[in-house]
Amino acid sequence: MSKPKEIKQLSKKCKLFPSEILGQGAFGKVYKGTYDGVSVAIKTMSKENLKKIGQENQLENELKIHQMKLTHPNIIQFYDYLQDNTNHYLVMERVEGKDLEDKLQHGGDSFWKDREITTQILFK
């Protein structure tokens, strides 16, 4: 018999699966979850850690970009922002495949062309 999957209920629509880490970065971890029944990626950022390293503005900037509601096949969709006493949660479209670090190391010219186009869209 398999062990039941651990679930953290973030809201009525959103569930995070703590045992299913998709990735990790400088500001937190990304977990598998569901939002309104759809498989998603949930980026978690510790409030305490963001404050310690002076990066509260990083979260604000990321939220501003997501709230622009940009739609393009190469832009991950943003679903929701949630928080509790200890963490911030960004609920985003889950995309299968390689991560950004791998793209940077092995992406070739197409990555840099995509980056240039994205920069033009965001900062026009």
C-alpha positions as CSV (number, residue, x, y, z in Angstrom):
1,M,0.0,0.0,0.0
2,S,1.4,3.4,-1.0
3,K,1.8,6.3,1.4
4,P,-0.9,9.0,1.0
5,K,0.3,12.2,-0.7
6,E,0.9,15.0,1.7
7,I,-1.2,18.0,0.9
8,K,-1.1,21.6,2.1
9,Q,-4.4,23.4,1.4
10,L,-3.5,27.1,0.6
11,S,-7.0,28.2,-0.3
12,K,-10.3,26.7,-1.4
13,K,-8.9,26.4,-5.0
14,C,-5.2,25.8,-4.3
15,K,-3.3,22.7,-3.0
16,L,0.4,22.4,-2.6
17,F,2.2,19.0,-2.5
18,P,5.2,19.5,-0.2
19,S,6.9,16.2,-1.1
20,E,6.9,17.1,-4.9
21,I,9.6,19.7,-5.4
22,L,10.0,20.9,-9.0
23,G,12.9,23.2,-8.4
24,Q,14.8,25.5,-6.1
25,G,16.3,28.9,-6.5
26,A,17.8,31.8,-4.6
27,F,14.5,33.0,-3.2
28,G,12.7,29.7,-2.5
29,K,11.4,26.5,-3.8
30,V,8.8,25.5,-6.5
31,Y,6.4,22.7,-5.7
32,K,3.8,20.8,-7.7
33,G,0.2,21.6,-6.9
34,T,-3.3,22.1,-8.2
35,Y,-5.3,25.2,-8.7
36,D,-9.0,24.8,-9.4
37,G,-8.2,21.2,-10.5
38,V,-5.4,22.2,-12.9
39,S,-1.8,21.0,-12.3
40,V,0.3,24.0,-11.5
41,A,3.7,25.1,-10.2
42,I,3.7,27.0,-6.8
43,K,6.7,29.1,-6.1
44,T,7.2,29.6,-2.3
45,M,9.3,32.3,-0.8
46,S,9.9,32.6,3.0
47,K,9.0,36.1,4.3
48,E,11.8,35.9,6.8
49,N,14.4,34.9,4.2
50,L,13.3,37.7,1.8
51,K,13.6,40.2,4.6
52,K,17.0,38.9,5.8
53,I,18.6,39.3,2.3
54,G,16.7,42.6,1.6
55,Q,14.8,41.3,-1.4
56,E,11.2,42.2,-0.5
57,N,11.3,44.4,-3.6
58,Q,12.1,41.4,-5.8
59,L,8.7,39.9,-4.8
60,E,6.9,43.2,-5.5
61,N,8.6,43.5,-9.0
62,E,7.7,39.9,-9.9
63,L,4.1,40.4,-8.9
64,K,3.9,43.6,-11.0
65,I,5.1,41.7,-14.0
66,H,2.7,38.8,-13.5
67,Q,-0.2,41.2,-12.9
68,M,0.3,42.6,-16.4
69,K,-1.6,39.5,-17.6
70,L,0.7,39.1,-20.6
71,T,-0.5,36.3,-22.9
72,H,1.9,34.6,-25.2
73,P,2.8,30.9,-25.8
74,N,6.3,31.5,-24.4
75,I,5.2,33.3,-21.2
76,I,4.1,31.3,-18.2
77,Q,0.6,32.1,-17.1
78,F,0.1,33.5,-13.6
79,Y,-2.9,32.3,-11.7
80,D,-2.8,33.7,-8.1
81,Y,-0.8,35.2,-5.3
82,L,-1.4,33.8,-1.8
83,Q,0.4,34.2,1.6
84,D,0.3,32.9,5.1
85,N,2.2,33.9,8.3
86,T,5.5,32.6,7.0
87,N,5.5,32.4,3.2
88,H,4.5,34.0,-0.1
89,Y,3.1,31.7,-2.8
90,L,3.0,32.5,-6.5
91,V,0.7,30.0,-8.4
92,M,1.7,29.6,-12.0
93,E,1.2,27.5,-15.1
94,R,3.2,24.3,-14.8
95,V,5.4,23.6,-17.9
96,E,7.1,20.3,-18.5
97,G,10.7,20.3,-19.7
98,K,14.0,21.9,-18.9
99,D,14.6,24.6,-16.4
100,L,16.0,28.1,-17.1
101,E,19.5,27.2,-15.9
102,D,19.7,24.4,-18.5
103,K,18.4,26.8,-21.2
104,L,21.1,29.3,-20.3
105,Q,23.8,26.7,-20.5
106,H,22.6,24.8,-23.5
107,G,19.9,26.9,-25.2
108,G,22.1,28.3,-28.0
109,D,21.1,31.3,-30.1
110,S,17.3,30.7,-29.9
111,F,17.3,31.4,-26.1
112,W,19.0,34.8,-26.6
113,K,16.7,35.8,-29.4
114,D,13.7,34.8,-27.2
115,R,15.2,36.8,-24.4
116,E,15.6,39.9,-26.6
117,I,11.9,39.7,-27.8
118,T,10.6,39.2,-24.2
119,T,12.6,42.2,-23.0
120,Q,11.2,44.3,-25.8
121,I,7.6,43.3,-24.9
122,L,8.1,43.9,-21.1
123,F,9.9,47.2,-21.4
124,K,8.4,49.0,-24.3
